[in-house]
Amino acid sequence: MEQSTQPQTVGYSLADSPAGLLAWIYEKLVRCTDSYAWEDDEVLTWISVYWFSRAGPAASVRIYYEVIQDDPGALRMAKYSPIPLGLSFFPKEPVVVPRLWARTLGNVVFEAEHEKGGHFAAHERPEDLAGDLRTALCRARTATSAAMHICDSIKALSL
């Protein structure tokens, strides 16, 4: 994982060439989705977000380095959170986490396993992900008053 050990090496190539950035991002869009038919405008929008951002394309890989440098075990040992948690599993995620392990992350109030989708589920399967959020928030509503307010607002918007 080059971006977690030497992000600037990748960053220079991404910032130096729009074609290099296109190749890097397009490979991720294709490999980490479930046969989603990307339109040219969608791909160009993704590339533009990285190319024209103030931080530049290298910022997208720097986060991996910073997480590893801050805490080398961070990706292996997440701390338990008592906050209600919803889990959505999509088959084309680049890293598939066993459900048993995922349940140790926190107070799981909702789980869903989908037949399609991947790392970019918010883009390729927005209805599925939004439905999961609605259900998870409504199940968590008894746990916190903030979740109750959000759940009621979502229900009002759905009418």
C-alpha positions as CSV (number, residue, x, y, z in Angstrom):
1,M,0.0,0.0,0.0
2,E,2.2,2.8,-1.3
3,Q,-0.1,5.6,-0.1
4,S,0.3,4.5,3.5
5,T,4.1,4.5,3.5
6,Q,5.2,7.0,0.9
7,P,2.2,9.2,-0.1
8,Q,4.2,12.0,-1.6
9,T,5.6,9.6,-4.2
10,V,2.1,8.8,-5.4
11,G,1.1,12.5,-4.8
12,Y,3.7,13.8,-7.2
13,S,2.5,11.6,-10.0
14,L,-1.1,12.5,-9.4
15,A,-0.4,16.2,-9.3
16,D,1.9,16.2,-12.3
17,S,-0.4,14.7,-14.8
18,P,-4.2,14.8,-15.3
19,A,-3.8,11.6,-17.3
20,G,-2.0,10.0,-14.4
21,L,-4.8,11.1,-12.0
22,L,-7.4,9.8,-14.4
23,A,-5.7,6.4,-14.5
24,W,-5.4,6.2,-10.7
25,I,-9.0,7.3,-9.9
26,Y,-10.6,5.4,-12.8
27,E,-8.9,2.1,-11.7
28,K,-10.4,2.6,-8.2
29,L,-13.9,3.5,-9.6
30,V,-13.9,0.3,-11.8
31,R,-12.2,-2.2,-9.4
32,C,-14.2,-1.1,-6.3
33,T,-17.7,-1.0,-7.8
34,D,-20.1,-3.8,-8.8
35,S,-20.1,-3.4,-12.6
36,Y,-21.4,0.2,-12.2
37,A,-21.6,1.7,-15.7
38,W,-19.7,4.9,-15.2
39,E,-20.6,7.7,-17.6
40,D,-17.8,10.0,-18.9
41,D,-19.3,13.0,-17.0
42,E,-19.3,11.1,-13.7
43,V,-15.7,10.1,-14.1
44,L,-14.7,13.6,-15.0
45,T,-16.5,15.0,-12.0
46,W,-14.6,12.7,-9.7
47,I,-11.3,13.6,-11.4
48,S,-12.2,17.4,-11.2
49,V,-12.9,17.2,-7.4
50,Y,-9.3,16.0,-6.9
51,W,-7.6,18.1,-9.6
52,F,-9.2,21.4,-8.7
53,S,-9.3,21.1,-4.9
54,R,-7.2,23.5,-3.0
55,A,-5.4,20.6,-1.3
56,G,-4.6,18.9,-4.6
57,P,-4.7,15.3,-5.6
58,A,-2.0,14.2,-3.1
59,A,-4.4,15.0,-0.2
60,S,-6.5,11.9,-1.2
61,V,-3.6,9.5,-0.4
62,R,-2.1,11.4,2.5
63,I,-4.8,10.4,5.0
64,Y,-3.6,6.7,4.8
65,Y,-0.1,7.8,5.7
66,E,-1.3,10.0,8.6
67,V,-3.5,7.3,10.1
68,I,-0.6,4.7,10.0
69,Q,2.0,7.2,11.4
70,D,-0.3,8.4,14.2
71,D,-1.1,4.9,15.3
72,P,0.4,1.9,13.5
73,G,-2.3,-0.4,14.9
74,A,-5.2,1.9,14.1
75,L,-6.4,-0.1,11.1
76,R,-6.2,-3.4,13.1
77,M,-7.5,-2.4,16.5
78,A,-10.4,0.0,16.4
79,K,-11.7,1.0,19.8
80,Y,-15.3,0.1,20.9
81,S,-17.8,2.9,20.8
82,P,-21.0,2.9,22.8
83,I,-22.7,5.1,20.2
84,P,-25.3,3.2,18.2
85,L,-23.8,1.9,15.0
86,G,-25.3,0.7,11.7
87,L,-23.4,-1.6,9.3
88,S,-23.9,-1.9,5.6
89,F,-22.0,-4.7,3.7
90,F,-21.5,-4.3,0.0
91,P,-19.8,-7.2,-1.9
92,K,-17.3,-5.2,-3.9
93,E,-15.7,-3.4,-1.0
94,P,-11.9,-3.7,-1.4
95,V,-11.5,-5.0,2.1
96,V,-14.2,-7.4,3.4
97,V,-14.4,-7.3,7.1
98,P,-15.9,-10.4,8.8
99,R,-19.2,-9.6,10.4
100,L,-18.1,-11.0,13.8
101,W,-15.2,-8.5,13.8
102,A,-17.4,-5.6,12.6
103,R,-19.7,-6.2,15.5
104,T,-16.9,-5.6,18.0
105,L,-16.6,-2.0,16.8
106,G,-19.5,-0.8,18.9
107,N,-23.2,-0.9,19.8
108,V,-24.5,-2.4,16.6
109,V,-28.2,-1.6,16.2
110,F,-28.5,-2.4,12.5
111,E,-26.9,-4.7,9.9
112,A,-27.6,-5.1,6.2
113,E,-25.9,-7.2,3.5
114,H,-26.5,-6.1,-0.1
115,E,-26.3,-8.2,-3.3
116,K,-24.8,-5.3,-5.3
117,G,-22.5,-2.4,-4.6
118,G,-19.0,-1.6,-3.5
119,H,-16.7,1.0,-2.0
120,F,-18.6,3.9,-3.7
121,A,-22.1,2.7,-2.5
122,A,-23.3,6.2,-1.9
123,H,-22.9,6.9,-5.6
124,E,-23.7,3.5,-7.2
125,R,-26.5,2.3,-4.7
126,P,-27.8,5.6,-3.0
127,E,-31.3,4.2,-2.3
128,D,-29.9,1.1,-0.5
129,L,-27.5,3.2,1.6
130,A,-30.1,5.8,2.4
131,G,-32.6,3.1,3.4
132,D,-29.9,1.6,5.7
133,L,-29.3,5.0,7.3
134,R,-33.0,5.5,7.9
135,T,-33.5,2.1,9.5
136,A,-30.3,2.4,11.6
137,L,-31.2,5.9,12.9
138,C,-34.7,4.8,13.7
139,R,-33.5,1.8,15.6
140,A,-31.0,4.0,17.5
141,R,-33.7,6.6,18.3
142,T,-34.4,5.1,21.7
143,A,-30.7,5.3,22.5
144,T,-30.3,9.1,22.1
145,S,-32.6,12.0,21.8
146,A,-30.5,13.3,18.8
147,A,-31.1,10.1,16.9
148,M,-34.9,10.4,17.7
149,H,-35.0,13.9,16.3
150,I,-33.1,12.9,13.1
151,C,-35.3,9.8,12.7
152,D,-38.5,12.0,13.0
153,S,-37.1,14.5,10.5
154,I,-36.3,11.7,8.0
155,K,-39.8,10.3,8.4
156,A,-41.3,13.7,7.7
157,L,-39.2,14.1,4.6
158,S,-40.2,10.7,3.3
159,L,-43.9,11.6,3.4
